[in-house]
Structure formats: structure tokens, C-alpha cells
Amino acid sequence: MKIRVKAPPVGGAANDELVRFLAKHFAVPRSSIELVSGAGSRQKRITIQGLSSDEIVRALLD
């Protein structure tokens, strides 16, 4: 999935904006989104606590 954020990649601002976006999209608290790897990279891996993989896929397709 590609997501473009407006925040600059300085001081973690882009990562913070990504977490806010994902939390809103999946209707979960920001604390449920964890950046697993790629904090300094364009490619990131995240986990979303409280949702099954099926629920995540459905939300992405909506």
C-alpha cells in the first residue's frame, strides 16, 4: 500500500503523521499502531493491535 504524507521526514514528523492517518482510517487509537521497522526508510512495516488480518484487508479494500 502506498501512502503519501505531507509532513517532512525530519524528526519523525512523517512517521507521526502516518500513524495518525492509519489510526483514523482503521478507527483505532494511535497507541494501537506500532511502527515495526523502517522508521528512517520510505518502506515501513507496521502492526495494528486489536484488528485481525481479515479486518485490516477489508478496511483497505473499502
PDB file of N, CA, C and O in Angstrom:
ATOM      1  N   MET A   1       0.845  -1.156   0.000  1.00  0.00           N
ATOM      2  CA  MET A   1       0.000   0.000   0.000  1.00  0.00           C
ATOM      3  C   MET A   1       0.895   1.223   0.000  1.00  0.00           C
ATOM      4  O   MET A   1       1.889   1.263   0.725  1.00  0.00           O
ATOM      5  N   LYS A   2       0.560   2.216  -0.796  1.00  0.00           N
ATOM      6  CA  LYS A   2       1.307   3.468  -0.830  1.00  0.00           C
ATOM      7  C   LYS A   2       0.490   4.544  -0.154  1.00  0.00           C
ATOM      8  O   LYS A   2      -0.694   4.721  -0.441  1.00  0.00           O
ATOM      9  N   ILE A   3       1.143   5.268   0.755  1.00  0.00           N
ATOM     10  CA  ILE A   3       0.508   6.391   1.439  1.00  0.00           C
ATOM     11  C   ILE A   3       1.474   7.563   1.353  1.00  0.00           C
ATOM     12  O   ILE A   3       2.649   7.434   1.696  1.00  0.00           O
ATOM     13  N   ARG A   4       0.985   8.686   0.902  1.00  0.00           N
ATOM     14  CA  ARG A   4       1.817   9.879   0.821  1.00  0.00           C
ATOM     15  C   ARG A   4       1.370  10.846   1.917  1.00  0.00           C
ATOM     16  O   ARG A   4       0.187  11.169   2.027  1.00  0.00           O
ATOM     17  N   VAL A   5       2.320  11.301   2.717  1.00  0.00           N
ATOM     18  CA  VAL A   5       2.012  12.262   3.776  1.00  0.00           C
ATOM     19  C   VAL A   5       2.712  13.578   3.460  1.00  0.00           C
ATOM     20  O   VAL A   5       3.722  13.602   2.756  1.00  0.00           O
ATOM     21  N   LYS A   6       2.169  14.666   3.984  1.00  0.00           N
ATOM     22  CA  LYS A   6       2.727  15.988   3.699  1.00  0.00           C
ATOM     23  C   LYS A   6       3.846  16.378   4.654  1.00  0.00           C
ATOM     24  O   LYS A   6       4.663  17.239   4.330  1.00  0.00           O
ATOM     25  N   ALA A   7       3.891  15.764   5.807  1.00  0.00           N
ATOM     26  CA  ALA A   7       4.914  16.120   6.804  1.00  0.00           C
ATOM     27  C   ALA A   7       6.300  15.753   6.287  1.00  0.00           C
ATOM     28  O   ALA A   7       6.468  14.730   5.623  1.00  0.00           O
ATOM     29  N   PRO A   8       7.290  16.585   6.592  1.00  0.00           N
ATOM     30  CA  PRO A   8       8.652  16.283   6.141  1.00  0.00           C
ATOM     31  C   PRO A   8       9.246  15.126   6.947  1.00  0.00           C
ATOM     32  O   PRO A   8       8.873  14.910   8.100  1.00  0.00           O
ATOM     33  N   PRO A   9      10.165  14.391   6.337  1.00  0.00           N
ATOM     34  CA  PRO A   9      10.778  13.261   7.040  1.00  0.00           C
ATOM     35  C   PRO A   9      11.881  13.714   7.996  1.00  0.00           C
ATOM     36  O   PRO A   9      12.994  13.187   7.966  1.00  0.00           O
ATOM     37  N   VAL A  10      11.568  14.681   8.832  1.00  0.00           N
ATOM     38  CA  VAL A  10      12.535  15.246   9.771  1.00  0.00           C
ATOM     39  C   VAL A  10      12.002  15.082  11.179  1.00  0.00           C
ATOM     40  O   VAL A  10      10.861  15.451  11.462  1.00  0.00           O
ATOM     41  N   GLY A  11      12.810  14.538  12.056  1.00  0.00           N
ATOM     42  CA  GLY A  11      12.406  14.394  13.452  1.00  0.00           C
ATOM     43  C   GLY A  11      11.229  13.475  13.670  1.00  0.00           C
ATOM     44  O   GLY A  11      10.544  13.580  14.688  1.00  0.00           O
ATOM     45  N   GLY A  12      10.977  12.576  12.737  1.00  0.00           N
ATOM     46  CA  GLY A  12       9.883  11.631  12.896  1.00  0.00           C
ATOM     47  C   GLY A  12       8.511  12.191  12.574  1.00  0.00           C
ATOM     48  O   GLY A  12       7.505  11.531  12.834  1.00  0.00           O
ATOM     49  N   ALA A  13       8.443  13.402  12.009  1.00  0.00           N
ATOM     50  CA  ALA A  13       7.149  14.032  11.718  1.00  0.00           C
ATOM     51  C   ALA A  13       6.332  13.220  10.713  1.00  0.00           C
ATOM     52  O   ALA A  13       5.120  13.077  10.873  1.00  0.00           O
ATOM     53  N   ALA A  14       6.979  12.695   9.689  1.00  0.00           N
ATOM     54  CA  ALA A  14       6.262  11.913   8.680  1.00  0.00           C
ATOM     55  C   ALA A  14       5.746  10.607   9.290  1.00  0.00           C
ATOM     56  O   ALA A  14       4.638  10.174   8.974  1.00  0.00           O
ATOM     57  N   ASN A  15       6.535   9.984  10.155  1.00  0.00           N
ATOM     58  CA  ASN A  15       6.085   8.754  10.814  1.00  0.00           C
ATOM     59  C   ASN A  15       4.892   9.041  11.717  1.00  0.00           C
ATOM     60  O   ASN A  15       3.944   8.257  11.754  1.00  0.00           O
ATOM     61  N   ASP A  16       4.925  10.152  12.443  1.00  0.00           N
ATOM     62  CA  ASP A  16       3.808  10.530  13.313  1.00  0.00           C
ATOM     63  C   ASP A  16       2.541  10.768  12.508  1.00  0.00           C
ATOM     64  O   ASP A  16       1.455  10.346  12.903  1.00  0.00           O
ATOM     65  N   GLU A  17       2.689  11.453  11.368  1.00  0.00           N
ATOM     66  CA  GLU A  17       1.523  11.703  10.522  1.00  0.00           C
ATOM     67  C   GLU A  17       0.966  10.396   9.950  1.00  0.00           C
ATOM     68  O   GLU A  17      -0.249  10.229   9.846  1.00  0.00           O
ATOM     69  N   LEU A  18       1.853   9.477   9.584  1.00  0.00           N
ATOM     70  CA  LEU A  18       1.412   8.171   9.086  1.00  0.00           C
ATOM     71  C   LEU A  18       0.622   7.432  10.153  1.00  0.00           C
ATOM     72  O   LEU A  18      -0.425   6.859   9.854  1.00  0.00           O
ATOM     73  N   VAL A  19       1.097   7.432  11.376  1.00  0.00           N
ATOM     74  CA  VAL A  19       0.396   6.757  12.467  1.00  0.00           C
ATOM     75  C   VAL A  19      -0.974   7.396  12.690  1.00  0.00           C
ATOM     76  O   VAL A  19      -1.960   6.685  12.884  1.00  0.00           O
ATOM     77  N   ARG A  20      -1.049   8.722  12.666  1.00  0.00           N
ATOM     78  CA  ARG A  20      -2.342   9.413  12.820  1.00  0.00           C
ATOM     79  C   ARG A  20      -3.304   9.023  11.703  1.00  0.00           C
ATOM     80  O   ARG A  20      -4.479   8.754  11.952  1.00  0.00           O
ATOM     81  N   PHE A  21      -2.797   8.996  10.465  1.00  0.00           N
ATOM     82  CA  PHE A  21      -3.632   8.634   9.325  1.00  0.00           C
ATOM     83  C   PHE A  21      -4.168   7.208   9.466  1.00  0.00           C
ATOM     84  O   PHE A  21      -5.362   6.971   9.283  1.00  0.00           O
ATOM     85  N   LEU A  22      -3.289   6.267   9.789  1.00  0.00           N
ATOM     86  CA  LEU A  22      -3.700   4.867   9.910  1.00  0.00           C
ATOM     87  C   LEU A  22      -4.687   4.673  11.061  1.00  0.00           C
ATOM     88  O   LEU A  22      -5.651   3.918  10.935  1.00  0.00           O
ATOM     89  N   ALA A  23      -4.448   5.349  12.174  1.00  0.00           N
ATOM     90  CA  ALA A  23      -5.365   5.234  13.312  1.00  0.00           C
ATOM     91  C   ALA A  23      -6.750   5.727  12.928  1.00  0.00           C
ATOM     92  O   ALA A  23      -7.753   5.114  13.294  1.00  0.00           O
ATOM     93  N   LYS A  24      -6.809   6.816  12.203  1.00  0.00           N
ATOM     94  CA  LYS A  24      -8.110   7.340  11.762  1.00  0.00           C
ATOM     95  C   LYS A  24      -8.768   6.391  10.758  1.00  0.00           C
ATOM     96  O   LYS A  24      -9.960   6.101  10.862  1.00  0.00           O
ATOM     97  N   HIS A  25      -7.998   5.917   9.799  1.00  0.00           N
ATOM     98  CA  HIS A  25      -8.541   5.029   8.754  1.00  0.00           C
ATOM     99  C   HIS A  25      -9.091   3.725   9.339  1.00  0.00           C
ATOM    100  O   HIS A  25     -10.145   3.246   8.920  1.00  0.00           O
ATOM    101  N   PHE A  26      -8.379   3.164  10.297  1.00  0.00           N
ATOM    102  CA  PHE A  26      -8.788   1.893  10.884  1.00  0.00           C
ATOM    103  C   PHE A  26      -9.630   2.064  12.148  1.00  0.00           C
ATOM    104  O   PHE A  26     -10.046   1.082  12.761  1.00  0.00           O
ATOM    105  N   ALA A  27      -9.877   3.315  12.532  1.00  0.00           N
ATOM    106  CA  ALA A  27     -10.711   3.631  13.706  1.00  0.00           C
ATOM    107  C   ALA A  27     -10.196   2.945  14.969  1.00  0.00           C
ATOM    108  O   ALA A  27     -10.946   2.300  15.702  1.00  0.00           O
ATOM    109  N   VAL A  28      -8.903   3.104  15.197  1.00  0.00           N
ATOM    110  CA  VAL A  28      -8.265   2.566  16.395  1.00  0.00           C
ATOM    111  C   VAL A  28      -7.462   3.702  17.042  1.00  0.00           C
ATOM    112  O   VAL A  28      -7.125   4.676  16.370  1.00  0.00           O
ATOM    113  N   PRO A  29      -7.156   3.587  18.324  1.00  0.00           N
ATOM    114  CA  PRO A  29      -6.312   4.609  18.951  1.00  0.00           C
ATOM    115  C   PRO A  29      -4.896   4.584  18.370  1.00  0.00           C
ATOM    116  O   PRO A  29      -4.414   3.543  17.922  1.00  0.00           O
ATOM    117  N   ARG A  30      -4.247   5.733  18.384  1.00  0.00           N
ATOM    118  CA  ARG A  30      -2.871   5.801  17.858  1.00  0.00           C
ATOM    119  C   ARG A  30      -1.946   4.827  18.577  1.00  0.00           C
ATOM    120  O   ARG A  30      -0.993   4.321  17.985  1.00  0.00           O
ATOM    121  N   SER A  31      -2.219   4.569  19.829  1.00  0.00           N
ATOM    122  CA  SER A  31      -1.366   3.645  20.587  1.00  0.00           C
ATOM    123  C   SER A  31      -1.466   2.213  20.068  1.00  0.00           C
ATOM    124  O   SER A  31      -0.633   1.376  20.416  1.00  0.00           O
ATOM    125  N   SER A  32      -2.468   1.918  19.244  1.00  0.00           N
ATOM    126  CA  SER A  32      -2.623   0.582  18.661  1.00  0.00           C
ATOM    127  C   SER A  32      -1.776   0.381  17.413  1.00  0.00           C
ATOM    128  O   SER A  32      -1.638  -0.742  16.928  1.00  0.00           O
ATOM    129  N   ILE A  33      -1.212   1.459  16.894  1.00  0.00           N
ATOM    130  CA  ILE A  33      -0.381   1.389  15.691  1.00  0.00           C
ATOM    131  C   ILE A  33       1.076   1.390  16.122  1.00  0.00           C
ATOM    132  O   ILE A  33       1.518   2.276  16.852  1.00  0.00           O
ATOM    133  N   GLU A  34       1.820   0.387  15.663  1.00  0.00           N
ATOM    134  CA  GLU A  34       3.232   0.302  16.005  1.00  0.00           C
ATOM    135  C   GLU A  34       4.069   0.222  14.738  1.00  0.00           C
ATOM    136  O   GLU A  34       3.813  -0.615  13.872  1.00  0.00           O
ATOM    137  N   LEU A  35       5.051   1.077  14.630  1.00  0.00           N
ATOM    138  CA  LEU A  35       5.999   1.051  13.532  1.00  0.00           C
ATOM    139  C   LEU A  35       7.059   0.006  13.873  1.00  0.00           C
ATOM    140  O   LEU A  35       7.909   0.228  14.736  1.00  0.00           O
ATOM    141  N   VAL A  36       7.000  -1.126  13.192  1.00  0.00           N
ATOM    142  CA  VAL A  36       7.876  -2.255  13.499  1.00  0.00           C
ATOM    143  C   VAL A  36       9.270  -2.040  12.915  1.00  0.00           C
ATOM    144  O   VAL A  36      10.273  -2.296  13.582  1.00  0.00           O
ATOM    145  N   SER A  37       9.329  -1.572  11.675  1.00  0.00           N
ATOM    146  CA  SER A  37      10.628  -1.316  11.049  1.00  0.00           C
ATOM    147  C   SER A  37      10.464  -0.254   9.978  1.00  0.00           C
ATOM    148  O   SER A  37       9.363  -0.007   9.485  1.00  0.00           O
ATOM    149  N   GLY A  38      11.582   0.369   9.630  1.00  0.00           N
ATOM    150  CA  GLY A  38      11.579   1.357   8.562  1.00  0.00           C
ATOM    151  C   GLY A  38      11.375   2.785   9.017  1.00  0.00           C
ATOM    152  O   GLY A  38      10.943   3.622   8.224  1.00  0.00           O
ATOM    153  N   ALA A  39      11.671   3.090  10.264  1.00  0.00           N
ATOM    154  CA  ALA A  39      11.460   4.444  10.778  1.00  0.00           C
ATOM    155  C   ALA A  39      12.199   5.490   9.940  1.00  0.00           C
ATOM    156  O   ALA A  39      11.710   6.609   9.781  1.00  0.00           O
ATOM    157  N   GLY A  40      13.354   5.143   9.410  1.00  0.00           N
ATOM    158  CA  GLY A  40      14.116   6.080   8.600  1.00  0.00           C
ATOM    159  C   GLY A  40      14.061   5.784   7.119  1.00  0.00           C
ATOM    160  O   GLY A  40      14.856   6.322   6.347  1.00  0.00           O
ATOM    161  N   SER A  41      13.140   4.942   6.716  1.00  0.00           N
ATOM    162  CA  SER A  41      13.054   4.490   5.337  1.00  0.00           C
ATOM    163  C   SER A  41      11.701   4.852   4.730  1.00  0.00           C
ATOM    164  O   SER A  41      10.752   5.167   5.446  1.00  0.00           O
ATOM    165  N   ARG A  42      11.628   4.803   3.417  1.00  0.00           N
ATOM    166  CA  ARG A  42      10.342   5.030   2.743  1.00  0.00           C
ATOM    167  C   ARG A  42       9.440   3.801   2.892  1.00  0.00           C
ATOM    168  O   ARG A  42       8.215   3.926   2.876  1.00  0.00           O
ATOM    169  N   GLN A  43      10.031   2.638   3.033  1.00  0.00           N
ATOM    170  CA  GLN A  43       9.263   1.409   3.213  1.00  0.00           C
ATOM    171  C   GLN A  43       9.203   1.085   4.691  1.00  0.00           C
ATOM    172  O   GLN A  43      10.229   1.014   5.367  1.00  0.00           O
ATOM    173  N   LYS A  44       7.978   0.886   5.193  1.00  0.00           N
ATOM    174  CA  LYS A  44       7.772   0.661   6.621  1.00  0.00           C
ATOM    175  C   LYS A  44       6.934  -0.584   6.843  1.00  0.00           C
ATOM    176  O   LYS A  44       6.159  -0.994   5.980  1.00  0.00           O
ATOM    177  N   ARG A  45       7.101  -1.170   8.003  1.00  0.00           N
ATOM    178  CA  ARG A  45       6.263  -2.289   8.435  1.00  0.00           C
ATOM    179  C   ARG A  45       5.585  -1.847   9.708  1.00  0.00           C
ATOM    180  O   ARG A  45       6.223  -1.317  10.618  1.00  0.00           O
ATOM    181  N   ILE A  46       4.284  -2.069   9.767  1.00  0.00           N
ATOM    182  CA  ILE A  46       3.525  -1.669  10.945  1.00  0.00           C
ATOM    183  C   ILE A  46       2.695  -2.836  11.446  1.00  0.00           C
ATOM    184  O   ILE A  46       2.432  -3.790  10.714  1.00  0.00           O
ATOM    185  N   THR A  47       2.290  -2.748  12.695  1.00  0.00           N
ATOM    186  CA  THR A  47       1.293  -3.671  13.242  1.00  0.00           C
ATOM    187  C   THR A  47       0.158  -2.827  13.782  1.00  0.00           C
ATOM    188  O   THR A  47       0.346  -1.689  14.213  1.00  0.00           O
ATOM    189  N   ILE A  48      -1.022  -3.415  13.747  1.00  0.00           N
ATOM    190  CA  ILE A  48      -2.211  -2.754  14.274  1.00  0.00           C
ATOM    191  C   ILE A  48      -2.830  -3.690  15.292  1.00  0.00           C
ATOM    192  O   ILE A  48      -3.374  -4.736  14.939  1.00  0.00           O
ATOM    193  N   GLN A  49      -2.746  -3.306  16.566  1.00  0.00           N
ATOM    194  CA  GLN A  49      -3.296  -4.125  17.645  1.00  0.00           C
ATOM    195  C   GLN A  49      -4.821  -4.020  17.643  1.00  0.00           C
ATOM    196  O   GLN A  49      -5.377  -2.954  17.379  1.00  0.00           O
ATOM    197  N   GLY A  50      -5.484  -5.122  17.936  1.00  0.00           N
ATOM    198  CA  GLY A  50      -6.933  -5.112  18.080  1.00  0.00           C
ATOM    199  C   GLY A  50      -7.695  -5.424  16.810  1.00  0.00           C
ATOM    200  O   GLY A  50      -8.924  -5.482  16.833  1.00  0.00           O
ATOM    201  N   LEU A  51      -6.994  -5.628  15.693  1.00  0.00           N
ATOM    202  CA  LEU A  51      -7.653  -5.981  14.439  1.00  0.00           C
ATOM    203  C   LEU A  51      -7.038  -7.262  13.886  1.00  0.00           C
ATOM    204  O   LEU A  51      -5.827  -7.469  13.959  1.00  0.00           O
ATOM    205  N   SER A  52      -7.885  -8.107  13.338  1.00  0.00           N
ATOM    206  CA  SER A  52      -7.371  -9.314  12.688  1.00  0.00           C
ATOM    207  C   SER A  52      -6.879  -8.947  11.288  1.00  0.00           C
ATOM    208  O   SER A  52      -7.192  -7.872  10.775  1.00  0.00           O
ATOM    209  N   SER A  53      -6.125  -9.828  10.690  1.00  0.00           N
ATOM    210  CA  SER A  53      -5.635  -9.564   9.334  1.00  0.00           C
ATOM    211  C   SER A  53      -6.802  -9.441   8.357  1.00  0.00           C
ATOM    212  O   SER A  53      -6.729  -8.657   7.411  1.00  0.00           O
ATOM    213  N   ASP A  54      -7.878 -10.204   8.569  1.00  0.00           N
ATOM    214  CA  ASP A  54      -9.062 -10.089   7.701  1.00  0.00           C
ATOM    215  C   ASP A  54      -9.706  -8.713   7.825  1.00  0.00           C
ATOM    216  O   ASP A  54     -10.121  -8.132   6.823  1.00  0.00           O
ATOM    217  N   GLU A  55      -9.791  -8.191   9.036  1.00  0.00           N
ATOM    218  CA  GLU A  55     -10.373  -6.859   9.249  1.00  0.00           C
ATOM    219  C   GLU A  55      -9.523  -5.771   8.594  1.00  0.00           C
ATOM    220  O   GLU A  55     -10.049  -4.798   8.054  1.00  0.00           O
ATOM    221  N   ILE A  56      -8.220  -5.948   8.649  1.00  0.00           N
ATOM    222  CA  ILE A  56      -7.318  -4.977   8.025  1.00  0.00           C
ATOM    223  C   ILE A  56      -7.496  -4.996   6.514  1.00  0.00           C
ATOM    224  O   ILE A  56      -7.602  -3.942   5.887  1.00  0.00           O
ATOM    225  N   VAL A  57      -7.528  -6.172   5.936  1.00  0.00           N
ATOM    226  CA  VAL A  57      -7.708  -6.290   4.481  1.00  0.00           C
ATOM    227  C   VAL A  57      -9.040  -5.672   4.058  1.00  0.00           C
ATOM    228  O   VAL A  57      -9.094  -4.934   3.074  1.00  0.00           O
ATOM    229  N   ARG A  58     -10.118  -5.967   4.795  1.00  0.00           N
ATOM    230  CA  ARG A  58     -11.429  -5.377   4.463  1.00  0.00           C
ATOM    231  C   ARG A  58     -11.380  -3.859   4.520  1.00  0.00           C
ATOM    232  O   ARG A  58     -11.923  -3.193   3.638  1.00  0.00           O
ATOM    233  N   ALA A  59     -10.744  -3.302   5.535  1.00  0.00           N
ATOM    234  CA  ALA A  59     -10.655  -1.848   5.666  1.00  0.00           C
ATOM    235  C   ALA A  59      -9.828  -1.237   4.534  1.00  0.00           C
ATOM    236  O   ALA A  59     -10.120  -0.132   4.076  1.00  0.00           O
ATOM    237  N   LEU A  60      -8.811  -1.946   4.090  1.00  0.00           N
ATOM    238  CA  LEU A  60      -8.001  -1.440   2.982  1.00  0.00           C
ATOM    239  C   LEU A  60      -8.764  -1.448   1.671  1.00  0.00           C
ATOM    240  O   LEU A  60      -8.546  -0.593   0.813  1.00  0.00           O
ATOM    241  N   LEU A  61      -9.656  -2.411   1.516  1.00  0.00           N
ATOM    242  CA  LEU A  61     -10.423  -2.509   0.270  1.00  0.00           C
ATOM    243  C   LEU A  61     -11.611  -1.571   0.214  1.00  0.00           C
ATOM    244  O   LEU A  61     -12.159  -1.323  -0.860  1.00  0.00           O
ATOM    245  N   ASP A  62     -12.015  -1.047   1.367  1.00  0.00           N
ATOM    246  CA  ASP A  62     -13.161  -0.106   1.404  1.00  0.00           C
ATOM    247  C   ASP A  62     -12.780   1.264   0.939  1.00  0.00           C
ATOM    248  O   ASP A  62     -13.621   2.162   0.911  1.00  0.00           O
TER     249      ASP A  62
END
